[in-house]
Amino acid sequence: MKQVISMNSALRLEIADFLRELEMPLTLEFEGCDEHCRYFYFSRPKHSTTLFVISDDGAGNWQVMIDGLASYEDYRFFPYLADCLRIHLQAEVEGLEDGKTLYQHFDEEWISLCIGEEIAWLKATLSLVPRYYLEFPVIENTYVSLDILSRFGVNLYSSTPRIYGYVQYLLRHGLLPHALPDASCVPSGVTDDGEVEVDVPQHVPVGKVKSWQTDGAETWESFSREDVELLLQLAEGYRQGKEVAGVVLNDIGTLYQEGVGIPVDKHQAEYWFRQAISAGDRMYAPSNLGDLYRKGGPGFPVSLPLAMQAYRLSEDPYAHYRIGQAYEEGWNGDPDPEKAFYWYRKAADEGHHLAIRRLRKADGEEE
Protein backbone atom coordinates (compact mmCIF):
# COMPACT_ATOMS: atom_id res chain seq x y z
CA MET A 1 0.00 0.00 0.00
CA LYS A 2 0.97 3.65 -0.21
CA GLN A 3 0.27 6.72 1.90
CA VAL A 4 -0.83 9.84 0.03
CA ILE A 5 -1.17 13.58 0.66
CA SER A 6 -3.09 15.32 -2.13
CA MET A 7 -3.07 19.03 -2.97
CA ASN A 8 -4.16 21.41 -5.71
CA SER A 9 -2.12 24.11 -7.47
CA ALA A 10 -1.98 25.65 -10.94
CA LEU A 11 1.79 26.29 -10.62
CA ARG A 12 4.51 24.11 -12.14
CA LEU A 13 7.18 22.37 -10.06
CA GLU A 14 10.72 23.54 -10.67
CA ILE A 15 12.67 20.61 -9.23
CA ALA A 16 16.03 22.37 -8.86
CA ASP A 17 14.46 25.30 -7.02
CA PHE A 18 12.38 23.00 -4.84
CA LEU A 19 15.39 20.93 -3.77
CA ARG A 20 17.33 24.08 -2.90
CA GLU A 21 14.51 25.24 -0.63
CA LEU A 22 14.60 22.05 1.45
CA GLU A 23 16.56 22.31 4.68
CA MET A 24 17.21 18.55 4.69
CA PRO A 25 19.02 16.73 1.86
CA LEU A 26 16.78 14.95 -0.63
CA THR A 27 18.14 13.15 -3.69
CA LEU A 28 16.19 13.03 -6.95
CA GLU A 29 16.68 9.42 -8.04
CA PHE A 30 14.81 9.55 -11.35
CA GLU A 31 11.77 10.91 -13.18
CA GLY A 32 9.08 9.08 -15.10
CA CYS A 33 5.68 9.50 -16.69
CA ASP A 34 2.70 7.56 -17.99
CA GLU A 35 -0.51 8.52 -19.75
CA HIS A 36 -1.85 10.03 -16.53
CA CYS A 37 0.97 11.73 -14.60
CA ARG A 38 4.54 12.87 -14.37
CA TYR A 39 6.44 11.35 -11.43
CA PHE A 40 9.50 12.39 -9.41
CA TYR A 41 11.18 9.76 -7.22
CA PHE A 42 13.27 10.86 -4.22
CA SER A 43 15.23 9.36 -1.35
CA ARG A 44 16.85 10.66 1.83
CA PRO A 45 20.52 9.72 2.19
CA LYS A 46 21.12 7.40 5.20
CA HIS A 47 17.40 7.32 6.07
CA SER A 48 15.30 5.99 3.20
CA THR A 49 14.60 2.30 2.71
CA THR A 50 11.96 3.06 0.07
CA LEU A 51 11.27 6.06 -2.18
CA PHE A 52 9.20 9.22 -1.89
CA VAL A 53 7.12 10.07 -4.96
CA ILE A 54 5.62 13.36 -6.13
CA SER A 55 3.10 13.11 -8.96
CA ASP A 56 1.61 15.80 -11.22
CA ASP A 57 -1.33 15.05 -13.50
CA GLY A 58 -0.91 18.30 -15.44
CA ALA A 59 -4.35 19.51 -14.36
CA GLY A 60 -3.41 21.04 -11.03
CA ASN A 61 -3.61 17.86 -8.98
CA TRP A 62 -0.52 16.91 -6.99
CA GLN A 63 0.26 14.00 -4.71
CA VAL A 64 3.09 13.26 -2.28
CA MET A 65 3.40 9.53 -1.61
CA ILE A 66 5.45 7.06 0.41
CA ASP A 67 5.49 3.29 0.58
CA GLY A 68 3.59 1.77 3.50
CA LEU A 69 6.84 -0.01 4.42
CA ALA A 70 8.86 3.22 4.47
CA SER A 71 11.29 3.72 7.34
CA TYR A 72 10.00 5.36 10.52
CA GLU A 73 12.31 8.33 9.83
CA ASP A 74 10.74 8.75 6.39
CA TYR A 75 7.25 8.61 7.87
CA ARG A 76 8.24 11.51 10.13
CA PHE A 77 9.77 13.39 7.18
CA PHE A 78 6.64 12.86 5.05
CA PRO A 79 4.57 15.85 6.30
CA TYR A 80 7.65 18.11 6.09
CA LEU A 81 8.14 17.21 2.43
CA ALA A 82 4.44 17.74 1.71
CA ASP A 83 4.45 21.08 3.51
CA CYS A 84 7.51 22.24 1.55
CA LEU A 85 5.73 21.30 -1.68
CA ARG A 86 2.56 23.07 -0.52
CA ILE A 87 4.52 26.28 0.13
CA HIS A 88 6.50 25.99 -3.10
CA LEU A 89 3.32 25.54 -5.18
CA GLN A 90 1.12 27.80 -3.02
CA ALA A 91 -1.22 24.82 -2.93
CA GLU A 92 -4.28 23.83 -0.96
CA VAL A 93 -4.13 20.45 0.81
CA GLU A 94 -7.12 18.14 0.41
CA GLY A 95 -8.78 16.69 3.50
CA LEU A 96 -6.87 18.77 6.06
CA GLU A 97 -9.09 19.83 8.94
CA ASP A 98 -9.50 23.55 9.52
CA GLY A 99 -6.96 24.89 11.99
CA LYS A 100 -4.72 21.79 11.78
CA THR A 101 -1.20 21.76 10.40
CA LEU A 102 0.22 18.89 8.37
CA TYR A 103 2.37 17.95 11.38
CA GLN A 104 -0.66 17.78 13.66
CA HIS A 105 -2.60 15.62 11.22
CA PHE A 106 0.24 13.27 10.22
CA ASP A 107 1.50 12.74 13.76
CA GLU A 108 3.02 9.82 15.72
CA GLU A 109 -0.40 8.23 16.22
CA TRP A 110 -1.02 8.39 12.47
CA ILE A 111 2.38 6.76 11.79
CA SER A 112 1.64 3.89 14.18
CA LEU A 113 -1.79 3.38 12.60
CA CYS A 114 -0.33 3.35 9.08
CA ILE A 115 2.39 0.84 9.97
CA GLY A 116 -0.15 -1.37 11.75
CA GLU A 117 -2.45 -1.33 8.72
CA GLU A 118 0.45 -2.04 6.37
CA ILE A 119 1.62 -5.07 8.36
CA ALA A 120 -1.96 -6.36 8.59
CA TRP A 121 -2.23 -6.03 4.81
CA LEU A 122 1.14 -7.79 4.39
CA LYS A 123 -0.03 -10.65 6.63
CA ALA A 124 -3.31 -10.98 4.74
CA THR A 125 -1.57 -10.97 1.36
CA LEU A 126 1.08 -13.52 2.36
CA SER A 127 -1.70 -15.75 3.67
CA LEU A 128 -2.90 -16.00 0.06
CA VAL A 129 0.11 -15.54 -2.24
CA PRO A 130 3.88 -16.08 -1.98
CA ARG A 131 5.02 -12.48 -2.49
CA TYR A 132 4.16 -9.03 -1.17
CA TYR A 133 5.52 -6.37 -3.53
CA LEU A 134 6.60 -2.96 -2.26
CA GLU A 135 4.85 0.05 -3.78
CA PHE A 136 7.92 2.28 -4.20
CA PRO A 137 11.06 0.18 -3.73
CA VAL A 138 14.58 1.48 -4.25
CA ILE A 139 15.17 -1.55 -6.49
CA GLU A 140 12.29 -2.31 -8.85
CA ASN A 141 10.07 -5.33 -8.12
CA THR A 142 11.33 -5.84 -4.57
CA TYR A 143 9.10 -8.09 -2.50
CA VAL A 144 8.65 -9.68 0.93
CA SER A 145 8.08 -13.43 1.23
CA LEU A 146 7.41 -15.81 4.09
CA ASP A 147 10.50 -17.77 3.12
CA ILE A 148 12.91 -14.92 3.69
CA LEU A 149 11.07 -13.74 6.83
CA SER A 150 11.32 -17.24 8.30
CA ARG A 151 15.11 -17.16 7.90
CA PHE A 152 15.07 -14.28 10.39
CA GLY A 153 12.73 -15.94 12.88
CA VAL A 154 9.67 -14.00 11.70
CA ASN A 155 6.28 -15.41 10.70
CA LEU A 156 2.67 -14.33 10.25
CA TYR A 157 2.07 -14.66 14.00
CA SER A 158 4.91 -12.29 14.89
CA SER A 159 4.06 -8.89 16.36
CA THR A 160 3.67 -5.85 14.11
CA PRO A 161 6.88 -4.19 15.46
CA ARG A 162 8.84 -7.42 14.97
CA ILE A 163 7.71 -7.88 11.35
CA TYR A 164 8.16 -4.19 10.52
CA GLY A 165 11.56 -4.06 12.24
CA TYR A 166 12.92 -7.04 10.35
CA VAL A 167 11.54 -5.80 7.01
CA GLN A 168 13.43 -2.56 7.65
CA TYR A 169 16.56 -4.53 8.51
CA LEU A 170 16.26 -6.51 5.28
CA LEU A 171 15.71 -3.35 3.26
CA ARG A 172 18.66 -1.51 4.82
CA HIS A 173 20.97 -4.42 4.10
CA GLY A 174 19.67 -5.06 0.59
CA LEU A 175 18.50 -8.57 1.51
CA LEU A 176 14.98 -8.55 0.07
CA PRO A 177 14.70 -10.36 -3.29
CA HIS A 178 13.30 -8.86 -6.47
CA ALA A 179 11.60 -10.47 -9.45
CA LEU A 180 8.83 -9.67 -11.90
CA PRO A 181 5.32 -10.37 -10.58
CA ASP A 182 3.43 -13.31 -12.05
CA ALA A 183 -0.09 -14.69 -11.82
CA SER A 184 0.67 -16.49 -8.55
CA CYS A 185 1.14 -13.10 -6.85
CA VAL A 186 -2.46 -11.98 -7.43
CA PRO A 187 -4.65 -12.73 -4.36
CA SER A 188 -7.66 -14.88 -5.25
CA GLY A 189 -9.85 -13.54 -2.42
CA VAL A 190 -10.02 -9.90 -3.50
CA THR A 191 -13.42 -8.17 -3.48
CA ASP A 192 -14.65 -5.58 -5.97
CA ASP A 193 -13.50 -2.74 -3.71
CA GLY A 194 -9.97 -4.13 -3.45
CA GLU A 195 -10.30 -5.65 0.01
CA VAL A 196 -8.78 -9.06 0.74
CA GLU A 197 -11.15 -11.56 2.35
CA VAL A 198 -8.93 -13.49 4.76
CA ASP A 199 -8.53 -13.87 8.49
CA VAL A 200 -5.34 -12.02 9.44
CA PRO A 201 -3.12 -14.19 11.69
CA GLN A 202 -3.09 -12.65 15.17
CA HIS A 203 -0.09 -12.25 17.43
CA VAL A 204 -0.48 -13.93 20.85
CA PRO A 205 2.51 -13.15 23.08
CA VAL A 206 4.14 -15.76 25.32
CA GLY A 207 6.70 -13.29 26.63
CA LYS A 208 7.94 -9.72 26.31
CA VAL A 209 11.39 -8.17 26.64
CA LYS A 210 11.77 -4.55 27.71
CA SER A 211 14.34 -2.30 26.09
CA TRP A 212 15.00 1.42 25.73
CA GLN A 213 15.54 3.55 22.67
CA THR A 214 18.49 5.91 22.41
CA ASP A 215 16.27 8.81 23.50
CA GLY A 216 15.11 6.90 26.59
CA ALA A 217 11.72 5.77 25.24
CA GLU A 218 10.66 2.42 26.71
CA THR A 219 9.81 -0.30 24.18
CA TRP A 220 8.84 -3.96 24.34
CA GLU A 221 9.82 -6.85 22.08
CA SER A 222 6.97 -9.36 22.05
CA PHE A 223 7.39 -13.00 21.04
CA SER A 224 4.70 -15.51 20.06
CA ARG A 225 4.87 -19.27 20.54
CA GLU A 226 5.46 -19.52 16.79
CA ASP A 227 8.40 -17.08 17.09
CA VAL A 228 10.01 -19.17 19.83
CA GLU A 229 9.55 -22.44 17.93
CA LEU A 230 10.96 -20.96 14.74
CA LEU A 231 13.97 -19.45 16.51
CA LEU A 232 14.73 -22.75 18.24
CA GLN A 233 14.53 -24.49 14.83
CA LEU A 234 17.02 -21.97 13.47
CA ALA A 235 19.25 -22.60 16.52
CA GLU A 236 19.24 -26.32 15.79
CA GLY A 237 20.03 -25.69 12.15
CA TYR A 238 22.92 -23.44 13.17
CA ARG A 239 24.34 -26.19 15.38
CA GLN A 240 24.20 -28.47 12.33
CA GLY A 241 26.21 -26.01 10.26
CA LYS A 242 23.53 -23.89 8.58
CA GLU A 243 24.17 -20.17 8.25
CA VAL A 244 22.06 -17.91 10.49
CA ALA A 245 22.31 -14.11 10.63
CA GLY A 246 23.91 -12.56 13.71
CA VAL A 247 20.80 -10.56 14.62
CA VAL A 248 18.79 -13.81 14.69
CA LEU A 249 21.38 -15.53 16.89
CA ASN A 250 21.03 -12.54 19.21
CA ASP A 251 17.26 -13.14 19.36
CA ILE A 252 17.93 -16.75 20.35
CA GLY A 253 20.22 -15.52 23.12
CA THR A 254 17.48 -13.16 24.27
CA LEU A 255 15.03 -16.06 24.63
CA TYR A 256 17.45 -17.79 27.02
CA GLN A 257 18.44 -14.58 28.82
CA GLU A 258 14.86 -13.58 29.59
CA GLY A 259 13.17 -16.99 29.69
CA VAL A 260 10.77 -16.26 26.84
CA GLY A 261 8.89 -19.49 26.15
CA ILE A 262 11.78 -21.51 27.60
CA PRO A 263 13.55 -21.64 31.00
CA VAL A 264 16.11 -18.96 31.78
CA ASP A 265 19.62 -20.20 30.99
CA LYS A 266 22.26 -17.48 31.16
CA HIS A 267 25.03 -19.81 30.03
CA GLN A 268 23.06 -20.59 26.87
CA ALA A 269 22.40 -16.86 26.46
CA GLU A 270 26.15 -16.22 26.74
CA TYR A 271 26.84 -18.85 24.06
CA TRP A 272 24.30 -17.42 21.61
CA PHE A 273 25.34 -13.80 22.14
CA ARG A 274 28.94 -14.80 21.43
CA GLN A 275 27.85 -16.68 18.30
CA ALA A 276 25.90 -13.60 17.21
CA ILE A 277 28.99 -11.43 17.58
CA SER A 278 31.05 -13.94 15.59
CA ALA A 279 28.35 -13.85 12.89
CA GLY A 280 28.67 -10.08 12.56
CA ASP A 281 26.17 -8.53 14.98
CA ARG A 282 28.04 -5.53 16.37
CA MET A 283 24.99 -3.68 17.64
CA TYR A 284 22.71 -5.76 19.86
CA ALA A 285 24.63 -8.90 20.88
CA PRO A 286 27.69 -7.16 22.40
CA SER A 287 25.43 -4.89 24.46
CA ASN A 288 23.33 -7.84 25.61
CA LEU A 289 26.43 -9.85 26.46
CA GLY A 290 27.83 -6.89 28.39
CA ASP A 291 24.59 -6.59 30.35
CA LEU A 292 24.68 -10.32 31.05
CA TYR A 293 28.13 -10.05 32.64
CA ARG A 294 27.31 -6.75 34.38
CA LYS A 295 24.14 -8.05 36.05
CA GLY A 296 24.96 -11.73 36.56
CA GLY A 297 22.38 -14.06 38.10
CA PRO A 298 21.94 -17.38 39.88
CA GLY A 299 24.86 -19.61 38.88
CA PHE A 300 26.23 -16.86 36.65
CA PRO A 301 28.56 -14.53 38.57
CA VAL A 302 29.00 -10.84 37.80
CA SER A 303 32.18 -10.00 35.85
CA LEU A 304 32.71 -6.31 35.20
CA PRO A 305 35.96 -6.85 33.23
CA LEU A 306 34.15 -9.24 30.86
CA ALA A 307 31.24 -6.78 30.62
CA MET A 308 33.65 -4.05 29.57
CA GLN A 309 35.23 -6.32 26.95
CA ALA A 310 31.81 -7.09 25.50
CA TYR A 311 30.69 -3.46 25.38
CA ARG A 312 33.89 -2.53 23.55
CA LEU A 313 32.82 -4.79 20.67
CA SER A 314 29.61 -2.84 20.13
CA GLU A 315 28.60 0.00 17.81
CA ASP A 316 25.60 0.72 20.07
CA PRO A 317 25.52 4.18 21.74
CA TYR A 318 24.25 2.44 24.88
CA ALA A 319 27.42 0.31 24.98
CA HIS A 320 29.53 3.43 24.53
CA TYR A 321 27.84 4.91 27.60
CA ARG A 322 28.64 1.74 29.60
CA ILE A 323 32.28 1.93 28.51
CA GLY A 324 32.37 5.44 29.96
CA GLN A 325 30.89 4.09 33.18
CA ALA A 326 33.50 1.30 33.20
CA TYR A 327 36.36 3.79 33.00
CA GLU A 328 34.78 6.09 35.56
CA GLU A 329 34.27 3.28 38.09
CA GLY A 330 37.44 1.33 37.28
CA TRP A 331 35.89 -1.96 36.20
CA ASN A 332 39.19 -3.19 34.79
CA GLY A 333 41.73 -1.31 36.88
CA ASP A 334 42.05 2.20 38.23
CA PRO A 335 39.39 4.76 37.32
CA ASP A 336 40.28 6.94 34.33
CA PRO A 337 38.05 10.05 34.23
CA GLU A 338 39.59 11.33 30.98
CA LYS A 339 38.73 8.15 29.08
CA ALA A 340 35.37 7.95 30.85
CA PHE A 341 34.29 11.34 29.60
CA TYR A 342 35.61 10.63 26.11
CA TRP A 343 33.15 7.75 25.91
CA TYR A 344 30.35 9.70 27.60
CA ARG A 345 30.79 12.46 25.02
CA LYS A 346 30.82 9.91 22.19
CA ALA A 347 27.58 8.35 23.42
CA ALA A 348 26.02 11.79 23.97
CA ASP A 349 26.97 12.86 20.43
CA GLU A 350 25.15 9.73 19.26
CA GLY A 351 22.09 10.89 21.20
CA HIS A 352 22.07 8.47 24.13
CA HIS A 353 19.97 9.86 26.96
CA LEU A 354 22.03 8.35 29.82
CA ALA A 355 25.25 9.89 28.51
CA ILE A 356 23.58 13.26 27.99
CA ARG A 357 22.27 13.13 31.56
CA ARG A 358 25.71 12.19 32.91
CA LEU A 359 27.39 15.11 31.14
CA ARG A 360 24.72 17.51 32.38
CA LYS A 361 25.26 16.25 35.91
CA ALA A 362 29.01 16.84 35.53
CA ASP A 363 28.27 20.40 34.38
CA GLY A 364 26.00 20.96 37.39
CA GLU A 365 22.85 21.21 35.30
CA GLU A 366 20.96 18.50 37.25
CA GLU A 367 21.24 16.43 40.37
WOKA-V435585 format. One record per helix or strand of 2 or more residues. SS is the DSSP state (2 for helix, 1 for strand). FROM is the first residue (numbers start at 0). TO is the last residue. If there is no record, write none. Layout:
((SS	FROM	TO) (SS	FROM	TO))
This chain:
((1	1	7) (2	14	20) (1	26	32) (1	37	42) (1	51	55) (1	60	66) (2	71	88) (1	91	92) (2	101	104) (2	107	125) (1	131	132) (1	141	143) (2	145	149) (2	159	171) (2	182	184) (1	204	211) (1	217	223) (2	224	238) (2	245	257) (2	265	277) (2	283	294) (2	303	310) (2	316	328) (2	336	348) (2	352	361))
